[in-house]
């Protein structure tokens, strides 16, 4: 709840910035969305609440499509997608029956894929243009293990250890910094997105380790999973 309030306060702040503070150049002004734009991000997640007690930071990639809904291009529809890996482990194991002469790599990765959509409001336009977005959709949490040769990156066996799809909702705040004008304006995009997942099953690094050491099936954690995603990337006009 505290994180949601902070994001709401940040959104109110950036959307109320006076135009005199953000319209810093006298050149032609174009809304970052045009009629349609796309963005690509590098992302780092910070888990919150119970999710923070069970996992560490995640890293991944994301992107979005943005389309204007009004002539002034203030109200837009945004569709976000992202892929985050929050736990990775590699263990060297011998191939049975070879007396340890042939070694294999057992890799386990825990990931989150998210698709969310919602309205995005743009603030005053200039070199810096703030925005605020409300988002809703779903996320898929899954953990997969695979076996490959120590000198061969192609796995020859894999298993999905845990998988769960759950509703996701939250919002994002950020800003565009114009770095290039012309027919296809390019902008640096900085922001933060908060997502809440009320009831989801997911595996942690500790649960995977316990299962490996006891030669048993891993038991997922079940509960709420919230995290903030910090991102940096570029936005450019598509049409």
Short mmCIF file of the C-alpha atoms (twelve columns), coordinates in Angstrom:
data_MODEL
# 
_entry.id   MODEL 
# 
loop_
_atom_site.group_PDB 
_atom_site.id 
_atom_site.type_symbol 
_atom_site.label_atom_id 
_atom_site.label_alt_id 
_atom_site.label_comp_id 
_atom_site.label_asym_id 
_atom_site.label_seq_id 
_atom_site.Cartn_x 
_atom_site.Cartn_y 
_atom_site.Cartn_z 
_atom_site.pdbx_PDB_model_num 
ATOM 1   C CA . UNK A 1   0.000  0.000   0.000   1 
ATOM 2   C CA . UNK A 2   2.829  2.404   0.876   1 
ATOM 3   C CA . UNK A 3   4.487  1.769   -2.482  1 
ATOM 4   C CA . UNK A 4   1.211  2.392   -4.319  1 
ATOM 5   C CA . UNK A 5   0.757  5.685   -2.475  1 
ATOM 6   C CA . UNK A 6   4.307  6.749   -3.339  1 
ATOM 7   C CA . UNK A 7   3.750  5.991   -7.010  1 
ATOM 8   C CA . UNK A 8   0.462  7.894   -6.960  1 
ATOM 9   C CA . UNK A 9   2.159  10.877  -5.326  1 
ATOM 10  C CA . UNK A 10  4.987  10.770  -7.862  1 
ATOM 11  C CA . UNK A 11  2.482  10.639  -10.707 1 
ATOM 12  C CA . UNK A 12  0.597  13.646  -9.329  1 
ATOM 13  C CA . UNK A 13  3.854  15.550  -8.989  1 
ATOM 14  C CA . UNK A 14  5.179  14.939  -12.473 1 
ATOM 15  C CA . UNK A 15  1.824  15.565  -14.141 1 
ATOM 16  C CA . UNK A 16  1.481  18.949  -12.403 1 
ATOM 17  C CA . UNK A 17  4.909  20.333  -13.342 1 
ATOM 18  C CA . UNK A 18  4.530  23.778  -14.874 1 
ATOM 19  C CA . UNK A 19  5.048  23.943  -18.598 1 
ATOM 20  C CA . UNK A 20  7.622  26.687  -18.103 1 
ATOM 21  C CA . UNK A 21  9.891  24.219  -16.326 1 
ATOM 22  C CA . UNK A 22  9.759  21.528  -18.939 1 
ATOM 23  C CA . UNK A 23  9.466  23.442  -22.238 1 
ATOM 24  C CA . UNK A 24  13.160 24.210  -22.253 1 
ATOM 25  C CA . UNK A 25  13.795 24.695  -25.980 1 
ATOM 26  C CA . UNK A 26  12.281 26.809  -28.703 1 
ATOM 27  C CA . UNK A 27  12.361 24.140  -31.394 1 
ATOM 28  C CA . UNK A 28  9.342  22.286  -32.767 1 
ATOM 29  C CA . UNK A 29  7.435  20.297  -30.175 1 
ATOM 30  C CA . UNK A 30  6.176  16.780  -30.860 1 
ATOM 31  C CA . UNK A 31  4.475  14.537  -28.356 1 
ATOM 32  C CA . UNK A 32  6.587  11.455  -27.589 1 
ATOM 33  C CA . UNK A 33  3.730  9.207   -28.686 1 
ATOM 34  C CA . UNK A 34  3.014  10.773  -32.088 1 
ATOM 35  C CA . UNK A 35  0.185  8.558   -33.220 1 
ATOM 36  C CA . UNK A 36  2.115  5.467   -32.295 1 
ATOM 37  C CA . UNK A 37  5.501  4.751   -30.733 1 
ATOM 38  C CA . UNK A 38  7.458  1.854   -29.320 1 
ATOM 39  C CA . UNK A 39  9.905  1.556   -26.444 1 
ATOM 40  C CA . UNK A 40  12.610 -0.927  -25.453 1 
ATOM 41  C CA . UNK A 41  13.979 -1.196  -21.906 1 
ATOM 42  C CA . UNK A 42  16.654 -2.742  -19.742 1 
ATOM 43  C CA . UNK A 43  14.978 -3.638  -16.438 1 
ATOM 44  C CA . UNK A 44  15.900 -4.337  -12.817 1 
ATOM 45  C CA . UNK A 45  13.279 -5.456  -10.317 1 
ATOM 46  C CA . UNK A 46  13.182 -4.794  -6.582  1 
ATOM 47  C CA . UNK A 47  10.963 -7.302  -4.722  1 
ATOM 48  C CA . UNK A 48  8.688  -6.022  -1.976  1 
ATOM 49  C CA . UNK A 49  6.994  -7.536  1.078   1 
ATOM 50  C CA . UNK A 50  6.975  -11.339 1.316   1 
ATOM 51  C CA . UNK A 51  8.426  -11.595 -2.179  1 
ATOM 52  C CA . UNK A 52  11.486 -9.668  -0.980  1 
ATOM 53  C CA . UNK A 53  11.955 -12.145 1.885   1 
ATOM 54  C CA . UNK A 54  12.079 -15.040 -0.597  1 
ATOM 55  C CA . UNK A 55  13.836 -13.651 -3.680  1 
ATOM 56  C CA . UNK A 56  16.521 -11.224 -4.807  1 
ATOM 57  C CA . UNK A 57  16.600 -8.615  -7.551  1 
ATOM 58  C CA . UNK A 58  15.638 -9.684  -11.040 1 
ATOM 59  C CA . UNK A 59  17.081 -8.618  -14.374 1 
ATOM 60  C CA . UNK A 60  15.646 -8.634  -17.850 1 
ATOM 61  C CA . UNK A 61  14.230 -6.855  -20.878 1 
ATOM 62  C CA . UNK A 62  10.949 -5.208  -21.697 1 
ATOM 63  C CA . UNK A 63  9.135  -3.103  -24.202 1 
ATOM 64  C CA . UNK A 64  5.848  -1.424  -24.952 1 
ATOM 65  C CA . UNK A 65  3.600  -0.083  -27.685 1 
ATOM 66  C CA . UNK A 66  1.979  3.331   -27.213 1 
ATOM 67  C CA . UNK A 67  -0.893 4.739   -29.240 1 
ATOM 68  C CA . UNK A 68  -2.548 8.171   -28.969 1 
ATOM 69  C CA . UNK A 69  -6.288 8.255   -28.236 1 
ATOM 70  C CA . UNK A 70  -6.890 11.994  -28.737 1 
ATOM 71  C CA . UNK A 71  -5.752 14.680  -31.146 1 
ATOM 72  C CA . UNK A 72  -3.619 16.392  -28.514 1 
ATOM 73  C CA . UNK A 73  -1.911 13.059  -27.810 1 
ATOM 74  C CA . UNK A 74  -2.256 13.511  -24.052 1 
ATOM 75  C CA . UNK A 75  -4.322 10.366  -23.477 1 
ATOM 76  C CA . UNK A 76  -2.676 7.199   -24.795 1 
ATOM 77  C CA . UNK A 77  -3.153 3.455   -24.632 1 
ATOM 78  C CA . UNK A 78  -0.059 1.553   -23.535 1 
ATOM 79  C CA . UNK A 79  0.707  -2.154  -23.785 1 
ATOM 80  C CA . UNK A 80  3.686  -3.429  -21.769 1 
ATOM 81  C CA . UNK A 81  5.512  -6.740  -21.973 1 
ATOM 82  C CA . UNK A 82  8.576  -7.870  -20.043 1 
ATOM 83  C CA . UNK A 83  10.739 -10.877 -19.234 1 
ATOM 84  C CA . UNK A 84  12.583 -11.027 -15.918 1 
ATOM 85  C CA . UNK A 85  14.850 -13.712 -14.445 1 
ATOM 86  C CA . UNK A 86  15.009 -13.535 -10.648 1 
ATOM 87  C CA . UNK A 87  17.023 -16.692 -9.857  1 
ATOM 88  C CA . UNK A 88  19.654 -18.669 -11.784 1 
ATOM 89  C CA . UNK A 89  21.786 -21.595 -10.735 1 
ATOM 90  C CA . UNK A 90  24.220 -23.978 -12.423 1 
ATOM 91  C CA . UNK A 91  25.439 -27.235 -10.876 1 
ATOM 92  C CA . UNK A 92  28.020 -29.609 -12.290 1 
ATOM 93  C CA . UNK A 93  26.831 -33.236 -12.096 1 
ATOM 94  C CA . UNK A 94  28.370 -36.487 -13.430 1 
ATOM 95  C CA . UNK A 95  26.603 -38.554 -16.067 1 
ATOM 96  C CA . UNK A 96  25.470 -41.786 -14.443 1 
ATOM 97  C CA . UNK A 97  27.480 -44.824 -15.461 1 
ATOM 98  C CA . UNK A 98  30.563 -42.901 -16.609 1 
ATOM 99  C CA . UNK A 99  32.455 -42.934 -13.326 1 
ATOM 100 C CA . UNK A 100 32.554 -39.155 -13.327 1 
ATOM 101 C CA . UNK A 101 34.432 -38.984 -16.629 1 
ATOM 102 C CA . UNK A 102 31.593 -37.128 -18.341 1 
ATOM 103 C CA . UNK A 103 30.266 -34.011 -16.623 1 
ATOM 104 C CA . UNK A 104 26.934 -32.324 -17.234 1 
ATOM 105 C CA . UNK A 105 25.592 -28.870 -16.371 1 
ATOM 106 C CA . UNK A 106 22.283 -28.744 -14.535 1 
ATOM 107 C CA . UNK A 107 20.792 -25.275 -14.984 1 
ATOM 108 C CA . UNK A 108 17.769 -23.943 -13.109 1 
ATOM 109 C CA . UNK A 109 16.180 -20.585 -13.905 1 
ATOM 110 C CA . UNK A 110 13.196 -18.821 -12.332 1 
ATOM 111 C CA . UNK A 111 11.441 -16.266 -14.508 1 
ATOM 112 C CA . UNK A 112 8.503  -13.882 -14.758 1 
ATOM 113 C CA . UNK A 113 6.816  -12.901 -18.027 1 
ATOM 114 C CA . UNK A 114 4.304  -10.039 -17.830 1 
ATOM 115 C CA . UNK A 115 1.762  -8.526  -20.222 1 
ATOM 116 C CA . UNK A 116 -0.191 -5.478  -18.989 1 
ATOM 117 C CA . UNK A 117 -2.161 -2.694  -20.669 1 
ATOM 118 C CA . UNK A 118 -3.700 0.585   -19.602 1 
ATOM 119 C CA . UNK A 119 -4.080 4.335   -20.166 1 
ATOM 120 C CA . UNK A 120 -1.063 6.625   -20.113 1 
ATOM 121 C CA . UNK A 121 -1.260 10.385  -19.544 1 
ATOM 122 C CA . UNK A 122 1.481  12.674  -20.818 1 
ATOM 123 C CA . UNK A 123 2.422  15.845  -18.967 1 
ATOM 124 C CA . UNK A 124 3.709  19.160  -20.424 1 
ATOM 125 C CA . UNK A 125 5.877  18.690  -23.484 1 
ATOM 126 C CA . UNK A 126 9.438  19.903  -23.851 1 
ATOM 127 C CA . UNK A 127 12.910 18.463  -23.559 1 
ATOM 128 C CA . UNK A 128 11.441 16.538  -20.622 1 
ATOM 129 C CA . UNK A 129 7.926  15.058  -20.750 1 
ATOM 130 C CA . UNK A 130 6.590  13.238  -17.667 1 
ATOM 131 C CA . UNK A 131 3.982  10.481  -17.803 1 
ATOM 132 C CA . UNK A 132 1.853  8.327   -15.530 1 
ATOM 133 C CA . UNK A 133 0.249  4.988   -16.414 1 
ATOM 134 C CA . UNK A 134 -2.304 2.633   -14.835 1 
ATOM 135 C CA . UNK A 135 -1.765 -1.010  -15.837 1 
ATOM 136 C CA . UNK A 136 -3.554 -4.336  -15.559 1 
ATOM 137 C CA . UNK A 137 -3.015 -7.773  -17.071 1 
ATOM 138 C CA . UNK A 138 -1.298 -10.994 -16.067 1 
ATOM 139 C CA . UNK A 139 2.090  -12.487 -15.197 1 
ATOM 140 C CA . UNK A 140 3.435  -16.013 -15.553 1 
ATOM 141 C CA . UNK A 141 5.901  -17.264 -12.925 1 
ATOM 142 C CA . UNK A 142 7.834  -20.393 -13.826 1 
ATOM 143 C CA . UNK A 143 10.976 -22.325 -12.966 1 
ATOM 144 C CA . UNK A 144 12.671 -24.654 -15.416 1 
ATOM 145 C CA . UNK A 145 15.629 -27.030 -15.097 1 
ATOM 146 C CA . UNK A 146 17.674 -28.328 -18.021 1 
ATOM 147 C CA . UNK A 147 20.691 -30.573 -18.534 1 
ATOM 148 C CA . UNK A 148 23.402 -29.945 -21.097 1 
ATOM 149 C CA . UNK A 149 26.927 -31.058 -21.788 1 
ATOM 150 C CA . UNK A 150 29.628 -29.026 -20.054 1 
ATOM 151 C CA . UNK A 151 30.982 -28.062 -23.494 1 
ATOM 152 C CA . UNK A 152 27.642 -27.998 -25.297 1 
ATOM 153 C CA . UNK A 153 25.156 -25.174 -24.695 1 
ATOM 154 C CA . UNK A 154 22.227 -27.096 -26.222 1 
ATOM 155 C CA . UNK A 155 20.151 -28.823 -23.509 1 
ATOM 156 C CA . UNK A 156 19.084 -32.389 -24.236 1 
ATOM 157 C CA . UNK A 157 16.587 -32.676 -21.363 1 
ATOM 158 C CA . UNK A 158 14.446 -30.169 -19.491 1 
ATOM 159 C CA . UNK A 159 11.619 -30.040 -16.950 1 
ATOM 160 C CA . UNK A 160 9.275  -27.275 -15.846 1 
ATOM 161 C CA . UNK A 161 9.449  -27.489 -12.051 1 
ATOM 162 C CA . UNK A 162 6.726  -24.944 -11.312 1 
ATOM 163 C CA . UNK A 163 4.402  -22.699 -13.322 1 
ATOM 164 C CA . UNK A 164 1.579  -20.346 -12.400 1 
ATOM 165 C CA . UNK A 165 -0.319 -17.540 -14.154 1 
ATOM 166 C CA . UNK A 166 -1.871 -14.771 -12.076 1 
ATOM 167 C CA . UNK A 167 -3.555 -11.391 -12.511 1 
ATOM 168 C CA . UNK A 168 -1.243 -8.390  -12.249 1 
ATOM 169 C CA . UNK A 169 -2.112 -4.756  -11.662 1 
ATOM 170 C CA . UNK A 170 -0.359 -1.529  -10.739 1 
ATOM 171 C CA . UNK A 171 1.069  1.498   -12.486 1 
ATOM 172 C CA . UNK A 172 4.148  3.293   -13.736 1 
ATOM 173 C CA . UNK A 173 5.620  6.790   -13.662 1 
ATOM 174 C CA . UNK A 174 8.485  8.118   -15.712 1 
ATOM 175 C CA . UNK A 175 9.653  10.652  -18.216 1 
ATOM 176 C CA . UNK A 176 10.903 11.076  -21.762 1 
ATOM 177 C CA . UNK A 177 14.087 13.062  -22.413 1 
ATOM 178 C CA . UNK A 178 14.350 14.214  -26.018 1 
ATOM 179 C CA . UNK A 179 17.688 13.322  -27.589 1 
ATOM 180 C CA . UNK A 180 16.840 13.543  -31.300 1 
ATOM 181 C CA . UNK A 181 14.253 15.394  -33.406 1 
ATOM 182 C CA . UNK A 182 13.434 14.970  -37.077 1 
ATOM 183 C CA . UNK A 183 10.945 12.701  -38.794 1 
ATOM 184 C CA . UNK A 184 11.526 9.987   -36.211 1 
ATOM 185 C CA . UNK A 185 12.128 11.620  -32.804 1 
ATOM 186 C CA . UNK A 186 14.072 9.519   -30.309 1 
ATOM 187 C CA . UNK A 187 13.794 9.913   -26.554 1 
ATOM 188 C CA . UNK A 188 15.513 8.450   -23.541 1 
ATOM 189 C CA . UNK A 189 12.886 6.778   -21.345 1 
ATOM 190 C CA . UNK A 190 13.373 6.469   -17.568 1 
ATOM 191 C CA . UNK A 191 10.757 5.157   -15.181 1 
ATOM 192 C CA . UNK A 192 9.539  2.786   -12.496 1 
ATOM 193 C CA . UNK A 193 6.622  0.349   -12.562 1 
ATOM 194 C CA . UNK A 194 4.914  -1.256  -9.579  1 
ATOM 195 C CA . UNK A 195 3.005  -4.530  -10.021 1 
ATOM 196 C CA . UNK A 196 1.014  -6.513  -7.477  1 
ATOM 197 C CA . UNK A 197 0.188  -10.232 -7.664  1 
ATOM 198 C CA . UNK A 198 -2.197 -11.319 -4.909  1 
ATOM 199 C CA . UNK A 199 -1.857 -15.114 -4.941  1 
ATOM 200 C CA . UNK A 200 0.821  -16.911 -6.931  1 
ATOM 201 C CA . UNK A 201 2.943  -20.068 -6.664  1 
ATOM 202 C CA . UNK A 202 6.658  -19.644 -7.366  1 
ATOM 203 C CA . UNK A 203 9.944  -21.351 -6.572  1 
ATOM 204 C CA . UNK A 204 12.825 -19.689 -4.766  1 
ATOM 205 C CA . UNK A 205 16.550 -20.438 -4.904  1 
ATOM 206 C CA . UNK A 206 16.354 -21.945 -1.398  1 
ATOM 207 C CA . UNK A 207 13.476 -24.267 -2.329  1 
ATOM 208 C CA . UNK A 208 15.370 -25.425 -5.412  1 
ATOM 209 C CA . UNK A 209 18.502 -26.051 -3.346  1 
ATOM 210 C CA . UNK A 210 16.561 -28.035 -0.739  1 
ATOM 211 C CA . UNK A 211 14.977 -30.185 -3.452  1 
ATOM 212 C CA . UNK A 212 18.347 -30.867 -5.074  1 
ATOM 213 C CA . UNK A 213 20.026 -31.821 -1.802  1 
ATOM 214 C CA . UNK A 214 17.174 -34.090 -0.703  1 
ATOM 215 C CA . UNK A 215 16.572 -35.542 -4.188  1 
ATOM 216 C CA . UNK A 216 12.904 -34.552 -3.940  1 
ATOM 217 C CA . UNK A 217 10.383 -32.574 -5.948  1 
ATOM 218 C CA . UNK A 218 10.635 -28.834 -5.140  1 
ATOM 219 C CA . UNK A 219 7.703  -27.325 -3.250  1 
ATOM 220 C CA . UNK A 220 6.691  -23.823 -4.412  1 
ATOM 221 C CA . UNK A 221 6.023  -20.896 -2.110  1 
ATOM 222 C CA . UNK A 222 2.487  -19.545 -2.354  1 
ATOM 223 C CA . UNK A 223 1.473  -15.983 -1.548  1 
ATOM 224 C CA . UNK A 224 1.551  -12.383 -2.670  1 
ATOM 225 C CA . UNK A 225 4.351  -11.242 -4.981  1 
ATOM 226 C CA . UNK A 226 4.916  -7.509  -5.438  1 
ATOM 227 C CA . UNK A 227 7.864  -5.795  -7.057  1 
ATOM 228 C CA . UNK A 228 9.025  -2.504  -8.538  1 
ATOM 229 C CA . UNK A 229 10.676 -2.571  -11.940 1 
ATOM 230 C CA . UNK A 230 13.164 0.200   -12.681 1 
ATOM 231 C CA . UNK A 231 13.838 0.663   -16.369 1 
ATOM 232 C CA . UNK A 232 15.908 2.677   -18.805 1 
ATOM 233 C CA . UNK A 233 15.560 2.579   -22.549 1 
ATOM 234 C CA . UNK A 234 14.586 4.439   -25.683 1 
ATOM 235 C CA . UNK A 235 11.271 5.514   -27.193 1 
ATOM 236 C CA . UNK A 236 10.850 6.349   -30.867 1 
ATOM 237 C CA . UNK A 237 7.952  7.309   -33.086 1 
ATOM 238 C CA . UNK A 238 6.730  4.372   -35.150 1 
ATOM 239 C CA . UNK A 239 4.005  6.198   -37.132 1 
# 
